[in-house]
Amino acid sequence: MAVWKCQSCGNIVEGRCKPGKCKACGAPKDSLEKQAPPKKEK
Ligand SMILES: [Zn+2]
């Protein structure tokens, strides 16, 4: 699971592949930057 952060509104989107656009503000995918995945502790 990758995490994408919208550089426009700061919305975090999680998905297996890059979202087409930000669901929150509708910014194009160019505004989404891949983030390091959150640490998951068992
Ligand atoms: Zn956004």
mmCIF file of the protein (N, C-alpha, C, O) and its ligand, coordinates in Angstrom:
data_MODEL
# 
_entry.id   MODEL 
# 
loop_
_entity.id 
_entity.type 
_entity.pdbx_number_of_molecules 
1 polymer     1 
2 non-polymer 1 
# 
_entity_poly.entity_id                      1 
_entity_poly.type                           'polypeptide(L)' 
_entity_poly.nstd_linkage                   no 
_entity_poly.nstd_monomer                   no 
_entity_poly.pdbx_seq_one_letter_code       MAVWKCQSCGNIVEGRCKPGKCKACGAPKDSLEKQAPPKKEK 
_entity_poly.pdbx_seq_one_letter_code_can   MAVWKCQSCGNIVEGRCKPGKCKACGAPKDSLEKQAPPKKEK 
_entity_poly.pdbx_strand_id                 A 
# 
loop_
_entity_poly_seq.entity_id 
_entity_poly_seq.num 
_entity_poly_seq.mon_id 
_entity_poly_seq.hetero 
1 1  MET n 
1 2  ALA n 
1 3  VAL n 
1 4  TRP n 
1 5  LYS n 
1 6  CYS n 
1 7  GLN n 
1 8  SER n 
1 9  CYS n 
1 10 GLY n 
1 11 ASN n 
1 12 ILE n 
1 13 VAL n 
1 14 GLU n 
1 15 GLY n 
1 16 ARG n 
1 17 CYS n 
1 18 LYS n 
1 19 PRO n 
1 20 GLY n 
1 21 LYS n 
1 22 CYS n 
1 23 LYS n 
1 24 ALA n 
1 25 CYS n 
1 26 GLY n 
1 27 ALA n 
1 28 PRO n 
1 29 LYS n 
1 30 ASP n 
1 31 SER n 
1 32 LEU n 
1 33 GLU n 
1 34 LYS n 
1 35 GLN n 
1 36 ALA n 
1 37 PRO n 
1 38 PRO n 
1 39 LYS n 
1 40 LYS n 
1 41 GLU n 
1 42 LYS n 
# 
loop_
_struct_asym.id 
_struct_asym.entity_id 
A 1 
B 2 
# 
loop_
_chem_comp.id 
_chem_comp.type 
_chem_comp.mon_nstd_flag 
ALA 'L-peptide linking' y 
ARG 'L-peptide linking' y 
ASN 'L-peptide linking' y 
ASP 'L-peptide linking' y 
CYS 'L-peptide linking' y 
GLN 'L-peptide linking' y 
GLU 'L-peptide linking' y 
GLY 'peptide linking'   y 
ILE 'L-peptide linking' y 
LEU 'L-peptide linking' y 
LYS 'L-peptide linking' y 
MET 'L-peptide linking' y 
PRO 'L-peptide linking' y 
SER 'L-peptide linking' y 
TRP 'L-peptide linking' y 
VAL 'L-peptide linking' y 
ZN  non-polymer         . 
# 
_pdbx_entity_nonpoly.entity_id   2 
_pdbx_entity_nonpoly.name        ? 
_pdbx_entity_nonpoly.comp_id     ZN 
# 
_pdbx_nonpoly_scheme.asym_id         B 
_pdbx_nonpoly_scheme.entity_id       2 
_pdbx_nonpoly_scheme.mon_id          ZN 
_pdbx_nonpoly_scheme.ndb_seq_num     1 
_pdbx_nonpoly_scheme.pdb_seq_num     101 
_pdbx_nonpoly_scheme.auth_seq_num    101 
_pdbx_nonpoly_scheme.pdb_mon_id      ZN 
_pdbx_nonpoly_scheme.auth_mon_id     ZN 
_pdbx_nonpoly_scheme.pdb_strand_id   A 
_pdbx_nonpoly_scheme.pdb_ins_code    . 
# 
loop_
_atom_site.group_PDB 
_atom_site.id 
_atom_site.type_symbol 
_atom_site.label_atom_id 
_atom_site.label_alt_id 
_atom_site.label_comp_id 
_atom_site.label_asym_id 
_atom_site.label_entity_id 
_atom_site.label_seq_id 
_atom_site.pdbx_PDB_ins_code 
_atom_site.Cartn_x 
_atom_site.Cartn_y 
_atom_site.Cartn_z 
_atom_site.occupancy 
_atom_site.B_iso_or_equiv 
_atom_site.pdbx_formal_charge 
_atom_site.auth_seq_id 
_atom_site.auth_comp_id 
_atom_site.auth_asym_id 
_atom_site.auth_atom_id 
_atom_site.pdbx_PDB_model_num 
ATOM   1   N  N  . MET A 1 1  ? 0.858   -1.202 0.000   1.00 0.00 ? 1   MET A N  1 
ATOM   2   C  CA . MET A 1 1  ? 0.000   0.000  0.000   1.00 0.00 ? 1   MET A CA 1 
ATOM   3   C  C  . MET A 1 1  ? 0.890   1.246  0.000   1.00 0.00 ? 1   MET A C  1 
ATOM   4   O  O  . MET A 1 1  ? 1.748   1.413  0.866   1.00 0.00 ? 1   MET A O  1 
ATOM   5   N  N  . ALA A 1 2  ? 0.675   2.081  -0.949  1.00 0.00 ? 2   ALA A N  1 
ATOM   6   C  CA . ALA A 1 2  ? 1.449   3.316  -1.016  1.00 0.00 ? 2   ALA A CA 1 
ATOM   7   C  C  . ALA A 1 2  ? 0.593   4.477  -0.503  1.00 0.00 ? 2   ALA A C  1 
ATOM   8   O  O  . ALA A 1 2  ? -0.637  4.426  -0.495  1.00 0.00 ? 2   ALA A O  1 
ATOM   9   N  N  . VAL A 1 3  ? 1.285   5.498  -0.088  1.00 0.00 ? 3   VAL A N  1 
ATOM   10  C  CA . VAL A 1 3  ? 0.588   6.677  0.419   1.00 0.00 ? 3   VAL A CA 1 
ATOM   11  C  C  . VAL A 1 3  ? 0.968   7.878  -0.436  1.00 0.00 ? 3   VAL A C  1 
ATOM   12  O  O  . VAL A 1 3  ? 2.141   8.126  -0.714  1.00 0.00 ? 3   VAL A O  1 
ATOM   13  N  N  . TRP A 1 4  ? -0.047  8.605  -0.838  1.00 0.00 ? 4   TRP A N  1 
ATOM   14  C  CA . TRP A 1 4  ? 0.189   9.766  -1.684  1.00 0.00 ? 4   TRP A CA 1 
ATOM   15  C  C  . TRP A 1 4  ? -0.316  11.004 -0.965  1.00 0.00 ? 4   TRP A C  1 
ATOM   16  O  O  . TRP A 1 4  ? -1.399  11.004 -0.379  1.00 0.00 ? 4   TRP A O  1 
ATOM   17  N  N  . LYS A 1 5  ? 0.480   12.047 -1.019  1.00 0.00 ? 5   LYS A N  1 
ATOM   18  C  CA . LYS A 1 5  ? 0.070   13.281 -0.359  1.00 0.00 ? 5   LYS A CA 1 
ATOM   19  C  C  . LYS A 1 5  ? -0.134  14.368 -1.397  1.00 0.00 ? 5   LYS A C  1 
ATOM   20  O  O  . LYS A 1 5  ? 0.719   14.624 -2.246  1.00 0.00 ? 5   LYS A O  1 
ATOM   21  N  N  . CYS A 1 6  ? -1.287  14.994 -1.298  1.00 0.00 ? 6   CYS A N  1 
ATOM   22  C  CA . CYS A 1 6  ? -1.591  16.077 -2.225  1.00 0.00 ? 6   CYS A CA 1 
ATOM   23  C  C  . CYS A 1 6  ? -0.812  17.323 -1.823  1.00 0.00 ? 6   CYS A C  1 
ATOM   24  O  O  . CYS A 1 6  ? -0.926  17.804 -0.695  1.00 0.00 ? 6   CYS A O  1 
ATOM   25  N  N  . GLN A 1 7  ? -0.032  17.830 -2.741  1.00 0.00 ? 7   GLN A N  1 
ATOM   26  C  CA . GLN A 1 7  ? 0.773   19.010 -2.444  1.00 0.00 ? 7   GLN A CA 1 
ATOM   27  C  C  . GLN A 1 7  ? -0.080  20.276 -2.465  1.00 0.00 ? 7   GLN A C  1 
ATOM   28  O  O  . GLN A 1 7  ? 0.359   21.355 -2.068  1.00 0.00 ? 7   GLN A O  1 
ATOM   29  N  N  . SER A 1 8  ? -1.292  20.108 -2.934  1.00 0.00 ? 8   SER A N  1 
ATOM   30  C  CA . SER A 1 8  ? -2.182  21.263 -3.050  1.00 0.00 ? 8   SER A CA 1 
ATOM   31  C  C  . SER A 1 8  ? -2.965  21.497 -1.760  1.00 0.00 ? 8   SER A C  1 
ATOM   32  O  O  . SER A 1 8  ? -3.053  22.624 -1.273  1.00 0.00 ? 8   SER A O  1 
ATOM   33  N  N  . CYS A 1 9  ? -3.533  20.418 -1.211  1.00 0.00 ? 9   CYS A N  1 
ATOM   34  C  CA . CYS A 1 9  ? -4.378  20.570 -0.021  1.00 0.00 ? 9   CYS A CA 1 
ATOM   35  C  C  . CYS A 1 9  ? -3.878  19.752 1.159   1.00 0.00 ? 9   CYS A C  1 
ATOM   36  O  O  . CYS A 1 9  ? -4.390  19.882 2.271   1.00 0.00 ? 9   CYS A O  1 
ATOM   37  N  N  . GLY A 1 10 ? -2.879  18.909 0.920   1.00 0.00 ? 10  GLY A N  1 
ATOM   38  C  CA . GLY A 1 10 ? -2.321  18.137 2.021   1.00 0.00 ? 10  GLY A CA 1 
ATOM   39  C  C  . GLY A 1 10 ? -3.097  16.874 2.326   1.00 0.00 ? 10  GLY A C  1 
ATOM   40  O  O  . GLY A 1 10 ? -2.815  16.183 3.305   1.00 0.00 ? 10  GLY A O  1 
ATOM   41  N  N  . ASN A 1 11 ? -4.070  16.574 1.492   1.00 0.00 ? 11  ASN A N  1 
ATOM   42  C  CA . ASN A 1 11 ? -4.856  15.368 1.709   1.00 0.00 ? 11  ASN A CA 1 
ATOM   43  C  C  . ASN A 1 11 ? -3.998  14.121 1.491   1.00 0.00 ? 11  ASN A C  1 
ATOM   44  O  O  . ASN A 1 11 ? -3.157  14.076 0.593   1.00 0.00 ? 11  ASN A O  1 
ATOM   45  N  N  . ILE A 1 12 ? -4.227  13.128 2.321   1.00 0.00 ? 12  ILE A N  1 
ATOM   46  C  CA . ILE A 1 12 ? -3.492  11.865 2.194   1.00 0.00 ? 12  ILE A CA 1 
ATOM   47  C  C  . ILE A 1 12 ? -4.386  10.840 1.517   1.00 0.00 ? 12  ILE A C  1 
ATOM   48  O  O  . ILE A 1 12 ? -5.524  10.608 1.925   1.00 0.00 ? 12  ILE A O  1 
ATOM   49  N  N  . VAL A 1 13 ? -3.838  10.236 0.472   1.00 0.00 ? 13  VAL A N  1 
ATOM   50  C  CA . VAL A 1 13 ? -4.596  9.215  -0.243  1.00 0.00 ? 13  VAL A CA 1 
ATOM   51  C  C  . VAL A 1 13 ? -3.806  7.917  -0.212  1.00 0.00 ? 13  VAL A C  1 
ATOM   52  O  O  . VAL A 1 13 ? -2.623  7.891  -0.551  1.00 0.00 ? 13  VAL A O  1 
ATOM   53  N  N  . GLU A 1 14 ? -4.458  6.857  0.192   1.00 0.00 ? 14  GLU A N  1 
ATOM   54  C  CA . GLU A 1 14 ? -3.795  5.565  0.196   1.00 0.00 ? 14  GLU A CA 1 
ATOM   55  C  C  . GLU A 1 14 ? -4.316  4.719  -0.952  1.00 0.00 ? 14  GLU A C  1 
ATOM   56  O  O  . GLU A 1 14 ? -5.513  4.703  -1.240  1.00 0.00 ? 14  GLU A O  1 
ATOM   57  N  N  . GLY A 1 15 ? -3.404  4.022  -1.598  1.00 0.00 ? 15  GLY A N  1 
ATOM   58  C  CA . GLY A 1 15 ? -3.840  3.175  -2.693  1.00 0.00 ? 15  GLY A CA 1 
ATOM   59  C  C  . GLY A 1 15 ? -2.698  2.333  -3.216  1.00 0.00 ? 15  GLY A C  1 
ATOM   60  O  O  . GLY A 1 15 ? -1.526  2.639  -3.000  1.00 0.00 ? 15  GLY A O  1 
ATOM   61  N  N  . ARG A 1 16 ? -3.054  1.288  -3.896  1.00 0.00 ? 16  ARG A N  1 
ATOM   62  C  CA . ARG A 1 16 ? -2.027  0.417  -4.451  1.00 0.00 ? 16  ARG A CA 1 
ATOM   63  C  C  . ARG A 1 16 ? -1.324  1.106  -5.607  1.00 0.00 ? 16  ARG A C  1 
ATOM   64  O  O  . ARG A 1 16 ? -0.125  0.921  -5.815  1.00 0.00 ? 16  ARG A O  1 
ATOM   65  N  N  . CYS A 1 17 ? -2.074  1.900  -6.356  1.00 0.00 ? 17  CYS A N  1 
ATOM   66  C  CA . CYS A 1 17 ? -1.469  2.636  -7.445  1.00 0.00 ? 17  CYS A CA 1 
ATOM   67  C  C  . CYS A 1 17 ? -1.810  4.120  -7.301  1.00 0.00 ? 17  CYS A C  1 
ATOM   68  O  O  . CYS A 1 17 ? -2.687  4.500  -6.526  1.00 0.00 ? 17  CYS A O  1 
ATOM   69  N  N  . LYS A 1 18 ? -1.111  4.929  -8.052  1.00 0.00 ? 18  LYS A N  1 
ATOM   70  C  CA . LYS A 1 18 ? -1.286  6.375  -7.931  1.00 0.00 ? 18  LYS A CA 1 
ATOM   71  C  C  . LYS A 1 18 ? -2.690  6.788  -8.357  1.00 0.00 ? 18  LYS A C  1 
ATOM   72  O  O  . LYS A 1 18 ? -3.159  6.422  -9.435  1.00 0.00 ? 18  LYS A O  1 
ATOM   73  N  N  . PRO A 1 19 ? -3.343  7.544  -7.505  1.00 0.00 ? 19  PRO A N  1 
ATOM   74  C  CA . PRO A 1 19 ? -4.692  8.012  -7.851  1.00 0.00 ? 19  PRO A CA 1 
ATOM   75  C  C  . PRO A 1 19 ? -4.648  8.963  -9.046  1.00 0.00 ? 19  PRO A C  1 
ATOM   76  O  O  . PRO A 1 19 ? -3.653  9.651  -9.273  1.00 0.00 ? 19  PRO A O  1 
ATOM   77  N  N  . GLY A 1 20 ? -5.719  8.988  -9.787  1.00 0.00 ? 20  GLY A N  1 
ATOM   78  C  CA . GLY A 1 20 ? -5.779  9.873  -10.948 1.00 0.00 ? 20  GLY A CA 1 
ATOM   79  C  C  . GLY A 1 20 ? -5.817  11.319 -10.532 1.00 0.00 ? 20  GLY A C  1 
ATOM   80  O  O  . GLY A 1 20 ? -5.312  12.194 -11.236 1.00 0.00 ? 20  GLY A O  1 
ATOM   81  N  N  . LYS A 1 21 ? -6.423  11.574 -9.372  1.00 0.00 ? 21  LYS A N  1 
ATOM   82  C  CA . LYS A 1 21 ? -6.476  12.942 -8.866  1.00 0.00 ? 21  LYS A CA 1 
ATOM   83  C  C  . LYS A 1 21 ? -6.801  12.911 -7.383  1.00 0.00 ? 21  LYS A C  1 
ATOM   84  O  O  . LYS A 1 21 ? -7.197  11.885 -6.830  1.00 0.00 ? 21  LYS A O  1 
ATOM   85  N  N  . CYS A 1 22 ? -6.622  14.064 -6.757  1.00 0.00 ? 22  CYS A N  1 
ATOM   86  C  CA . CYS A 1 22 ? -6.926  14.162 -5.337  1.00 0.00 ? 22  CYS A CA 1 
ATOM   87  C  C  . CYS A 1 22 ? -8.442  14.119 -5.149  1.00 0.00 ? 22  CYS A C  1 
ATOM   88  O  O  . CYS A 1 22 ? -9.192  14.856 -5.788  1.00 0.00 ? 22  CYS A O  1 
ATOM   89  N  N  . LYS A 1 23 ? -8.864  13.229 -4.250  1.00 0.00 ? 23  LYS A N  1 
ATOM   90  C  CA . LYS A 1 23 ? -10.304 13.100 -4.039  1.00 0.00 ? 23  LYS A CA 1 
ATOM   91  C  C  . LYS A 1 23 ? -10.865 14.279 -3.270  1.00 0.00 ? 23  LYS A C  1 
ATOM   92  O  O  . LYS A 1 23 ? -12.062 14.562 -3.332  1.00 0.00 ? 23  LYS A O  1 
ATOM   93  N  N  . ALA A 1 24 ? -10.000 14.958 -2.551  1.00 0.00 ? 24  ALA A N  1 
ATOM   94  C  CA . ALA A 1 24 ? -10.463 16.054 -1.700  1.00 0.00 ? 24  ALA A CA 1 
ATOM   95  C  C  . ALA A 1 24 ? -10.639 17.361 -2.481  1.00 0.00 ? 24  ALA A C  1 
ATOM   96  O  O  . ALA A 1 24 ? -11.671 18.025 -2.386  1.00 0.00 ? 24  ALA A O  1 
ATOM   97  N  N  . CYS A 1 25 ? -9.607  17.712 -3.255  1.00 0.00 ? 25  CYS A N  1 
ATOM   98  C  CA . CYS A 1 25 ? -9.667  19.011 -3.942  1.00 0.00 ? 25  CYS A CA 1 
ATOM   99  C  C  . CYS A 1 25 ? -9.691  18.870 -5.457  1.00 0.00 ? 25  CYS A C  1 
ATOM   100 O  O  . CYS A 1 25 ? -9.872  19.851 -6.179  1.00 0.00 ? 25  CYS A O  1 
ATOM   101 N  N  . GLY A 1 26 ? -9.508  17.641 -5.934  1.00 0.00 ? 26  GLY A N  1 
ATOM   102 C  CA . GLY A 1 26 ? -9.579  17.431 -7.369  1.00 0.00 ? 26  GLY A CA 1 
ATOM   103 C  C  . GLY A 1 26 ? -8.322  17.839 -8.123  1.00 0.00 ? 26  GLY A C  1 
ATOM   104 O  O  . GLY A 1 26 ? -8.335  17.971 -9.346  1.00 0.00 ? 26  GLY A O  1 
ATOM   105 N  N  . ALA A 1 27 ? -7.236  18.037 -7.379  1.00 0.00 ? 27  ALA A N  1 
ATOM   106 C  CA . ALA A 1 27 ? -5.980  18.403 -8.039  1.00 0.00 ? 27  ALA A CA 1 
ATOM   107 C  C  . ALA A 1 27 ? -5.506  17.245 -8.914  1.00 0.00 ? 27  ALA A C  1 
ATOM   108 O  O  . ALA A 1 27 ? -5.724  16.081 -8.578  1.00 0.00 ? 27  ALA A O  1 
ATOM   109 N  N  . PRO A 1 28 ? -4.871  17.555 -10.012 1.00 0.00 ? 28  PRO A N  1 
ATOM   110 C  CA . PRO A 1 28 ? -4.381  16.496 -10.908 1.00 0.00 ? 28  PRO A CA 1 
ATOM   111 C  C  . PRO A 1 28 ? -3.301  15.656 -10.234 1.00 0.00 ? 28  PRO A C  1 
ATOM   112 O  O  . PRO A 1 28 ? -2.695  16.080 -9.250  1.00 0.00 ? 28  PRO A O  1 
ATOM   113 N  N  . LYS A 1 29 ? -3.070  14.467 -10.773 1.00 0.00 ? 29  LYS A N  1 
ATOM   114 C  CA . LYS A 1 29 ? -2.118  13.546 -10.154 1.00 0.00 ? 29  LYS A CA 1 
ATOM   115 C  C  . LYS A 1 29 ? -0.713  14.123 -10.036 1.00 0.00 ? 29  LYS A C  1 
ATOM   116 O  O  . LYS A 1 29 ? 0.090   13.660 -9.226  1.00 0.00 ? 29  LYS A O  1 
ATOM   117 N  N  . ASP A 1 30 ? -0.427  15.120 -10.835 1.00 0.00 ? 30  ASP A N  1 
ATOM   118 C  CA . ASP A 1 30 ? 0.883   15.752 -10.743 1.00 0.00 ? 30  ASP A CA 1 
ATOM   119 C  C  . ASP A 1 30 ? 1.096   16.372 -9.363  1.00 0.00 ? 30  ASP A C  1 
ATOM   120 O  O  . ASP A 1 30 ? 2.231   16.573 -8.929  1.00 0.00 ? 30  ASP A O  1 
ATOM   121 N  N  . SER A 1 31 ? -0.005  16.670 -8.686  1.00 0.00 ? 31  SER A N  1 
ATOM   122 C  CA . SER A 1 31 ? 0.087   17.301 -7.362  1.00 0.00 ? 31  SER A CA 1 
ATOM   123 C  C  . SER A 1 31 ? 0.251   16.278 -6.255  1.00 0.00 ? 31  SER A C  1 
ATOM   124 O  O  . SER A 1 31 ? 0.475   16.622 -5.094  1.00 0.00 ? 31  SER A O  1 
ATOM   125 N  N  . LEU A 1 32 ? 0.133   14.999 -6.638  1.00 0.00 ? 32  LEU A N  1 
ATOM   126 C  CA . LEU A 1 32 ? 0.256   13.954 -5.626  1.00 0.00 ? 32  LEU A CA 1 
ATOM   127 C  C  . LEU A 1 32 ? 1.681   13.426 -5.578  1.00 0.00 ? 32  LEU A C  1 
ATOM   128 O  O  . LEU A 1 32 ? 2.238   12.996 -6.588  1.00 0.00 ? 32  LEU A O  1 
ATOM   129 N  N  . GLU A 1 33 ? 2.257   13.469 -4.388  1.00 0.00 ? 33  GLU A N  1 
ATOM   130 C  CA . GLU A 1 33 ? 3.618   12.979 -4.224  1.00 0.00 ? 33  GLU A CA 1 
ATOM   131 C  C  . GLU A 1 33 ? 3.629   11.746 -3.345  1.00 0.00 ? 33  GLU A C  1 
ATOM   132 O  O  . GLU A 1 33 ? 2.940   11.682 -2.326  1.00 0.00 ? 33  GLU A O  1 
ATOM   133 N  N  . LYS A 1 34 ? 4.407   10.785 -3.747  1.00 0.00 ? 34  LYS A N  1 
ATOM   134 C  CA . LYS A 1 34 ? 4.455   9.540  -2.981  1.00 0.00 ? 34  LYS A CA 1 
ATOM   135 C  C  . LYS A 1 34 ? 5.181   9.762  -1.659  1.00 0.00 ? 34  LYS A C  1 
ATOM   136 O  O  . LYS A 1 34 ? 6.243   10.382 -1.607  1.00 0.00 ? 34  LYS A O  1 
ATOM   137 N  N  . GLN A 1 35 ? 4.588   9.246  -0.609  1.00 0.00 ? 35  GLN A N  1 
ATOM   138 C  CA . GLN A 1 35 ? 5.176   9.385  0.710   1.00 0.00 ? 35  GLN A CA 1 
ATOM   139 C  C  . GLN A 1 35 ? 5.685   8.030  1.179   1.00 0.00 ? 35  GLN A C  1 
ATOM   140 O  O  . GLN A 1 35 ? 5.288   6.985  0.663   1.00 0.00 ? 35  GLN A O  1 
ATOM   141 N  N  . ALA A 1 36 ? 6.563   8.070  2.156   1.00 0.00 ? 36  ALA A N  1 
ATOM   142 C  CA . ALA A 1 36 ? 6.998   6.817  2.753   1.00 0.00 ? 36  ALA A CA 1 
ATOM   143 C  C  . ALA A 1 36 ? 5.798   6.185  3.442   1.00 0.00 ? 36  ALA A C  1 
ATOM   144 O  O  . ALA A 1 36 ? 5.036   6.871  4.123   1.00 0.00 ? 36  ALA A O  1 
ATOM   145 N  N  . PRO A 1 37 ? 5.633   4.903  3.271   1.00 0.00 ? 37  PRO A N  1 
ATOM   146 C  CA . PRO A 1 37 ? 4.489   4.226  3.882   1.00 0.00 ? 37  PRO A CA 1 
ATOM   147 C  C  . PRO A 1 37 ? 4.549   4.314  5.399   1.00 0.00 ? 37  PRO A C  1 
ATOM   148 O  O  . PRO A 1 37 ? 5.629   4.268  5.987   1.00 0.00 ? 37  PRO A O  1 
ATOM   149 N  N  . PRO A 1 38 ? 3.402   4.439  6.021   1.00 0.00 ? 38  PRO A N  1 
ATOM   150 C  CA . PRO A 1 38 ? 3.358   4.519  7.482   1.00 0.00 ? 38  PRO A CA 1 
ATOM   151 C  C  . PRO A 1 38 ? 3.826   3.225  8.117   1.00 0.00 ? 38  PRO A C  1 
ATOM   152 O  O  . PRO A 1 38 ? 3.611   2.134  7.588   1.00 0.00 ? 38  PRO A O  1 
ATOM   153 N  N  . LYS A 1 39 ? 4.463   3.370  9.250   1.00 0.00 ? 39  LYS A N  1 
ATOM   154 C  CA . LYS A 1 39 ? 4.955   2.178  9.924   1.00 0.00 ? 39  LYS A CA 1 
ATOM   155 C  C  . LYS A 1 39 ? 3.791   1.402  10.504  1.00 0.00 ? 39  LYS A C  1 
ATOM   156 O  O  . LYS A 1 39 ? 2.939   1.942  11.209  1.00 0.00 ? 39  LYS A O  1 
ATOM   157 N  N  . LYS A 1 40 ? 3.784   0.148  10.190  1.00 0.00 ? 40  LYS A N  1 
ATOM   158 C  CA . LYS A 1 40 ? 2.726   -0.687 10.734  1.00 0.00 ? 40  LYS A CA 1 
ATOM   159 C  C  . LYS A 1 40 ? 3.324   -1.647 11.752  1.00 0.00 ? 40  LYS A C  1 
ATOM   160 O  O  . LYS A 1 40 ? 4.205   -2.452 11.447  1.00 0.00 ? 40  LYS A O  1 
ATOM   161 N  N  . GLU A 1 41 ? 2.824   -1.533 12.942  1.00 0.00 ? 41  GLU A N  1 
ATOM   162 C  CA . GLU A 1 41 ? 3.312   -2.417 13.992  1.00 0.00 ? 41  GLU A CA 1 
ATOM   163 C  C  . GLU A 1 41 ? 2.307   -3.525 14.248  1.00 0.00 ? 41  GLU A C  1 
ATOM   164 O  O  . GLU A 1 41 ? 1.096   -3.308 14.282  1.00 0.00 ? 41  GLU A O  1 
ATOM   165 N  N  . LYS A 1 42 ? 2.838   -4.684 14.423  1.00 0.00 ? 42  LYS A N  1 
ATOM   166 C  CA . LYS A 1 42 ? 1.921   -5.802 14.615  1.00 0.00 ? 42  LYS A CA 1 
ATOM   167 C  C  . LYS A 1 42 ? 1.318   -5.769 16.023  1.00 0.00 ? 42  LYS A C  1 
ATOM   168 O  O  . LYS A 1 42 ? 0.517   -6.637 16.372  1.00 0.00 ? 42  LYS A O  1 
HETATM 169 ZN ZN . ZN  B 2 .  ? -5.873  17.835 -2.760  1.00 0.00 2 101 ZN  A ZN 1 
# 
